[in-house]
């Protein structure tokens, strides 16, 4: 599975994962507004056994298939970061996905 990763100018250490490069259709406008201008960071080829730093690859793949995108929070104090960004912001509309 393909995955493109973006970071936003207004959300340091927050990353947006998409299943297709530059396809922001599944990303709520509120998320795009909070991230600010997006910068493409990298492309990944996901497989169930691939090791990732903060989330199991299977969970990321499932989030991309079900929600159309995934938001990764900074590793330190995720609850504070979620509050600062707004609990309502997510690809699924139910708060930030947890890694």
N, C-alpha and C positions, 0 to 999 in steps of 0.2 A: 504494500500500500504506500502511495506517495503521501508526503506531508511537507507543507511549507510553513516556516516559522517566521514570525514578524515581531518587532518590538515597536513601541510607540514613544514619541517624544515626551508625552506627558505622564507616562507610566513606567518609570525606570524599574528594571528587573521584573516586569510583567511581560509575558510572552503570549502571543496568539498563534495557535496552531490551526492550519486549514488543510483539508484533504486535496485541494487544488490551488495552485499558485494564482494569486490575484483574484480569487473568486470569493468575494466578501458577502455574497447573497445571504448566507445563513447567520451572519454576524449582526446582532441588533444594533441599530443606529446609536443607542446610548453607549454601547461598548466602544464603537468607533470614535464617538465624541470624547470619551474619557481617555482613550489611548492617544488621541491626536494623530498627527501625520505618521503613517506606518512606514517602517523600513524593513525590507526583506533581509532576514538574517541568514537563513540557510534552507536547503531542501534535504529531507531525509527519506530513506526507503525503510519503511517500518515492516518488521516481521514479528510474529508472536514471541520469538526468543531474543529479540534485540534488547540489549541493555541500555537503558536511558538513566539519566541522573536523578530525576525526581518523580517519575511515574512509570509503572510497568507498561511496557509497550502494548500489551493486550488491552489494558484499560484505556490508553490513549486511542488506540484503533477503534475501540467500541464507542468512545465519546465522539470521535470524528464521524463515524457511521450514523450514530443515533442523533447527535446534536448538530452536526455540520461544522463544529469548531470546538476548540478547547482553550481555556484561559489558564495559564500557569502563573501562580503568585510567587513572590519572593520567598525564599526558604525561611527567613526569620519572621516571626510574628505574623503568620498568615491571617489570623483573625483581625488584627489591627489594619493590615493592608486591605482586607476585604471591606472593612467598614469605611476606610478612606476612599476606596474606589466606588463604593455603593453596593450594598448587598444584593440589589436587584440586577446587577450586571452579570450576565452569563450567556452562554450560547444556548442553554436550555431554558432560561428564564426563571430559574429557581434558586439563584445564588451561585457563587463560584463553584465550579467542579472541584472536588478535593482530590489531590494526588496522593 
